[in-house]
Amino acid sequence: MIEIPTTIDKQAVSGMPKASFPGRIFVINAEDEARKAVEYLNTHVLVGVDTETRPSFRKGTVHQVALLQIATADVCFLFRLNRLGLPDFLEDFLQNDVLKVGLSLKDDFMMLRKRNHKDPRQGNWVELQDYVSLFGIQEKSLQKIYALLFGEKISKSQRLSNWEADVLTEAQQLYAATDAWACVRIFQYLEELKSKKHNTQL
C-alpha cells in the first residue's frame, strides 16, 4: 500500500525536476478548428480543464478570460477565447457528461460566466482540492499536490505573462497545457490507487 505524504514545503518543491506536458499542443484560433477539437474531446471520458487571464497591473482594470485549456492524457487544446469568444458548442461541451477535472474551479467558472450566460457548473466536474482531501492530502495548490505525488515541480514562470498576445510563445503553450494535463494525471493516479486499495480489501 502506497502511503501519500499529506503536506510538502516550498523548499522541497523548488529542488525537484521540472514537469512538463509530454503530448501534442494545438492552439485554437478559429471556430472551425474549435469544432473539430470539441468533436475529438467528446470521444474521451476524462479531460483536465484550466483557464488563463491576462494579468492586470492597474487597480480597477480586470481582463476577461483569454484562454481555455482542455487536455487529455496526450493532447491539449488551447482555445483562445479572446479571439473565439465562447461558442455555443464549446459551452455545451463544458456542460455535458464528459468528466472534467480542475483545480480552484470556482475561479475558472466565475471568469467563464463573464463570457457567457450558461453556468458551466451544471456539467460533470471534479474539484481536485476536494478530491485529494479524501486521500488525506492537505495541500491546495496544483504545484504542491503534483510534487507530493510525482516528485516533480510545475513551473509557474509564465503565469503573469500576456495571454492576449498575438502569438503565444512555446513557453506559454507548454505552461498552459501542463496545468490542464496535470489535473488528469493526478486524478487518474489517485483513482488507480483507490481501485488497488479496494481490490486488496476484497
The 8 nearest C-alpha neighbors of each residue, nearest first, counted from 0:
[[1, 2, 196, 195, 192, 199, 3, 193],
 [2, 0, 3, 192, 196, 4, 195, 148],
 [1, 3, 0, 4, 5, 134, 135, 148],
 [4, 2, 5, 1, 148, 147, 136, 134],
 [5, 3, 6, 2, 147, 136, 7, 135],
 [4, 6, 136, 137, 135, 3, 138, 7],
 [7, 5, 4, 138, 137, 136, 8, 147],
 [8, 6, 147, 143, 9, 11, 5, 12],
 [9, 7, 10, 11, 12, 6, 143, 13],
 [10, 8, 12, 11, 13, 7, 143, 14],
 [9, 11, 13, 12, 8, 14, 7, 15],
 [10, 12, 9, 8, 13, 14, 7, 15],
 [11, 13, 9, 10, 15, 14, 152, 146],
 [12, 14, 10, 11, 15, 9, 152, 16],
 [15, 13, 12, 11, 10, 16, 152, 151],
 [14, 16, 151, 12, 13, 152, 150, 17],
 [17, 15, 151, 152, 18, 14, 150, 13],
 [16, 18, 152, 151, 153, 15, 19, 154],
 [19, 17, 153, 151, 152, 16, 20, 154],
 [18, 20, 177, 21, 17, 173, 153, 174],
 [19, 21, 177, 22, 176, 173, 180, 18],
 [22, 20, 19, 73, 23, 177, 74, 72],
 [23, 21, 73, 74, 20, 24, 75, 72],
 [22, 24, 74, 75, 73, 25, 21, 20],
 [23, 25, 75, 76, 74, 26, 22, 176],
 [26, 24, 76, 77, 27, 75, 23, 74],
 [25, 27, 77, 76, 78, 28, 24, 79],
 [28, 26, 78, 77, 29, 79, 32, 33],
 [27, 29, 79, 82, 26, 83, 78, 30],
 [30, 28, 32, 31, 27, 83, 33, 82],
 [29, 31, 33, 32, 34, 83, 28, 86],
 [32, 30, 34, 33, 29, 35, 36, 28],
 [33, 31, 35, 30, 29, 34, 27, 36],
 [32, 34, 30, 36, 31, 35, 27, 37],
 [35, 33, 31, 37, 36, 32, 38, 30],
 [34, 36, 38, 32, 33, 37, 39, 31],
 [35, 37, 33, 39, 34, 38, 40, 32],
 [36, 38, 40, 34, 39, 35, 41, 33],
 [39, 37, 35, 41, 36, 40, 34, 42],
 [38, 40, 36, 37, 41, 42, 35, 43],
 [41, 39, 37, 42, 43, 38, 36, 46],
 [40, 42, 38, 43, 39, 37, 97, 92],
 [41, 43, 40, 39, 44, 38, 97, 37],
 [44, 42, 41, 40, 45, 97, 46, 39],
 [43, 45, 97, 98, 42, 46, 41, 96],
 [46, 44, 98, 43, 99, 97, 71, 47],
 [47, 45, 71, 99, 70, 183, 100, 98],
 [46, 48, 179, 100, 70, 183, 182, 69],
 [47, 49, 69, 179, 101, 68, 100, 99],
 [48, 50, 68, 179, 67, 101, 69, 178],
 [51, 49, 67, 66, 68, 107, 52, 64],
 [52, 50, 66, 65, 64, 67, 162, 53],
 [53, 51, 64, 65, 54, 162, 63, 66],
 [52, 54, 162, 161, 62, 163, 55, 65],
 [55, 53, 159, 52, 56, 161, 160, 62],
 [56, 54, 57, 61, 60, 53, 62, 58],
 [55, 57, 54, 58, 60, 61, 59, 53],
 [58, 56, 55, 60, 59, 61, 54, 62],
 [57, 59, 60, 56, 55, 61, 54, 62],
 [58, 60, 57, 61, 55, 56, 62, 54],
 [61, 59, 58, 57, 55, 62, 56, 54],
 [62, 60, 55, 59, 63, 54, 58, 57],
 [63, 61, 53, 64, 52, 60, 55, 54],
 [64, 62, 65, 52, 61, 110, 113, 114],
 [63, 65, 52, 110, 66, 51, 62, 111],
 [66, 64, 81, 80, 52, 79, 51, 162],
 [67, 65, 79, 51, 80, 50, 78, 64],
 [68, 66, 50, 78, 77, 49, 69, 79],
 [67, 69, 77, 49, 76, 48, 50, 78],
 [68, 70, 48, 76, 47, 75, 179, 46],
 [71, 69, 75, 47, 180, 46, 179, 74],
 [70, 72, 46, 74, 73, 75, 180, 47],
 [71, 73, 74, 180, 183, 70, 184, 22],
 [72, 74, 22, 71, 23, 21, 75, 70],
 [75, 73, 23, 71, 22, 70, 24, 72],
 [74, 76, 70, 24, 69, 176, 71, 25],
 [75, 77, 25, 69, 68, 24, 26, 78],
 [76, 78, 68, 26, 27, 67, 25, 79],
 [77, 79, 27, 67, 66, 80, 68, 76],
 [80, 78, 66, 81, 28, 82, 65, 27],
 [79, 81, 84, 83, 65, 82, 66, 78],
 [80, 82, 65, 79, 84, 83, 163, 66],
 [83, 81, 80, 79, 84, 28, 29, 65],
 [84, 82, 80, 81, 79, 85, 29, 28],
 [83, 85, 80, 82, 81, 86, 114, 79],
 [84, 86, 83, 80, 89, 90, 114, 87],
 [87, 85, 89, 88, 84, 90, 83, 30],
 [88, 86, 90, 89, 91, 85, 92, 115],
 [87, 89, 91, 90, 86, 92, 34, 37],
 [90, 88, 92, 91, 86, 87, 85, 93],
 [91, 89, 87, 93, 92, 88, 86, 85],
 [90, 92, 88, 94, 89, 93, 87, 95],
 [91, 93, 89, 95, 94, 90, 88, 37],
 [94, 92, 90, 91, 119, 95, 122, 89],
 [122, 93, 95, 91, 92, 119, 121, 90],
 [94, 96, 92, 122, 97, 93, 91, 123],
 [97, 95, 123, 98, 122, 94, 92, 44],
 [98, 96, 44, 95, 45, 99, 123, 41],
 [99, 97, 45, 123, 124, 44, 96, 46],
 [98, 100, 124, 46, 47, 45, 123, 97],
 [101, 99, 47, 125, 124, 182, 48, 126],
 [102, 100, 48, 126, 182, 104, 47, 127],
 [101, 103, 127, 104, 126, 128, 141, 100],
 [102, 104, 105, 106, 101, 126, 128, 107],
 [105, 103, 107, 102, 106, 101, 108, 126],
 [104, 106, 108, 103, 107, 109, 102, 110],
 [107, 105, 109, 104, 108, 103, 110, 111],
 [106, 108, 104, 110, 109, 105, 111, 50],
 [109, 107, 111, 105, 110, 106, 104, 112],
 [108, 110, 106, 112, 107, 111, 105, 113],
 [109, 111, 107, 113, 108, 112, 64, 106],
 [112, 110, 108, 114, 113, 109, 107, 115],
 [113, 111, 115, 114, 109, 110, 108, 116],
 [112, 114, 111, 110, 115, 109, 63, 116],
 [115, 113, 112, 111, 85, 84, 110, 116],
 [116, 114, 112, 113, 117, 111, 85, 118],
 [115, 117, 112, 118, 114, 113, 111, 119],
 [118, 116, 115, 119, 112, 90, 94, 121],
 [117, 119, 120, 121, 112, 116, 108, 94],
 [120, 118, 121, 94, 93, 122, 117, 108],
 [121, 119, 122, 118, 108, 94, 124, 123],
 [120, 122, 119, 94, 118, 123, 95, 124],
 [94, 123, 121, 95, 120, 119, 93, 124],
 [122, 124, 98, 96, 99, 97, 95, 94],
 [125, 123, 99, 100, 98, 122, 126, 120],
 [124, 126, 100, 127, 99, 101, 123, 130],
 [127, 125, 128, 101, 102, 129, 130, 100],
 [128, 126, 130, 102, 129, 131, 101, 125],
 [127, 129, 139, 126, 130, 131, 102, 132],
 [130, 128, 127, 132, 126, 131, 133, 125],
 [129, 131, 127, 132, 128, 133, 126, 125],
 [132, 130, 133, 134, 136, 129, 128, 127],
 [131, 133, 135, 136, 134, 129, 130, 137],
 [134, 132, 131, 135, 130, 129, 136, 128],
 [135, 133, 132, 131, 136, 3, 130, 189],
 [134, 136, 132, 133, 5, 137, 131, 3],
 [137, 135, 5, 132, 131, 134, 138, 6],
 [136, 138, 5, 6, 132, 135, 139, 131],
 [139, 137, 136, 6, 140, 144, 143, 5],
 [138, 140, 128, 137, 141, 144, 143, 136],
 [141, 139, 142, 143, 138, 144, 128, 102],
 [142, 140, 144, 143, 145, 139, 102, 178],
 [141, 143, 145, 140, 153, 144, 146, 152],
 [142, 144, 146, 145, 140, 141, 147, 138],
 [145, 143, 147, 141, 146, 142, 138, 140],
 [144, 146, 148, 142, 143, 147, 149, 141],
 [145, 147, 150, 151, 143, 149, 152, 144],
 [148, 146, 144, 145, 149, 150, 143, 4],
 [147, 149, 145, 146, 150, 144, 3, 185],
 [148, 150, 146, 151, 145, 147, 152, 144],
 [151, 149, 146, 147, 148, 15, 152, 145],
 [152, 150, 146, 16, 15, 18, 149, 17],
 [153, 151, 17, 146, 18, 15, 12, 16],
 [152, 154, 18, 142, 17, 155, 151, 19],
 [153, 155, 156, 152, 17, 174, 18, 157],
 [154, 156, 158, 157, 153, 174, 142, 159],
 [155, 157, 154, 158, 159, 174, 160, 170],
 [158, 156, 160, 159, 155, 171, 174, 170],
 [159, 157, 155, 160, 156, 51, 174, 171],
 [160, 158, 157, 54, 161, 53, 156, 162],
 [159, 161, 157, 158, 162, 53, 54, 171],
 [162, 160, 53, 163, 164, 159, 54, 52],
 [163, 161, 53, 164, 65, 52, 160, 51],
 [162, 164, 161, 65, 53, 165, 81, 167],
 [163, 165, 166, 161, 162, 167, 168, 160],
 [166, 164, 163, 167, 162, 161, 168, 82],
 [167, 165, 164, 168, 163, 162, 169, 26],
 [166, 168, 171, 164, 172, 169, 165, 162],
 [169, 167, 171, 170, 172, 166, 173, 164],
 [168, 170, 172, 171, 173, 167, 174, 166],
 [169, 171, 173, 168, 172, 174, 157, 167],
 [172, 170, 174, 168, 169, 173, 157, 167],
 [171, 173, 169, 175, 170, 174, 176, 168],
 [174, 172, 176, 170, 171, 175, 177, 169],
 [173, 175, 171, 177, 172, 176, 170, 178],
 [176, 174, 172, 178, 173, 177, 171, 68],
 [175, 177, 173, 179, 178, 174, 75, 180],
 [176, 178, 20, 180, 174, 19, 175, 179],
 [177, 179, 181, 175, 176, 180, 174, 182],
 [180, 178, 47, 48, 49, 176, 182, 181],
 [179, 181, 177, 183, 70, 182, 178, 47],
 [182, 180, 184, 178, 183, 179, 177, 185],
 [181, 183, 47, 185, 180, 179, 184, 101],
 [184, 182, 47, 180, 186, 181, 185, 187],
 [183, 185, 181, 187, 186, 182, 188, 180],
 [186, 184, 188, 182, 183, 187, 181, 189],
 [185, 187, 183, 189, 188, 184, 190, 182],
 [186, 188, 190, 184, 189, 185, 183, 191],
 [189, 187, 191, 185, 186, 190, 184, 192],
 [188, 190, 192, 186, 191, 187, 193, 185],
 [189, 191, 193, 187, 192, 188, 186, 194],
 [192, 190, 194, 188, 189, 193, 195, 187],
 [191, 193, 189, 195, 190, 194, 196, 188],
 [192, 194, 190, 196, 191, 195, 189, 197],
 [193, 195, 191, 197, 192, 196, 190, 198],
 [196, 194, 198, 192, 197, 193, 191, 199],
 [195, 197, 193, 199, 194, 198, 192, 200],
 [196, 198, 194, 200, 195, 199, 193, 201],
 [199, 197, 195, 201, 200, 196, 194, 193],
 [200, 198, 196, 201, 197, 195, 194, 0],
 [199, 201, 197, 198, 196, 195, 194, 193],
 [200, 198, 199, 197, 196, 195, 194, 193]]
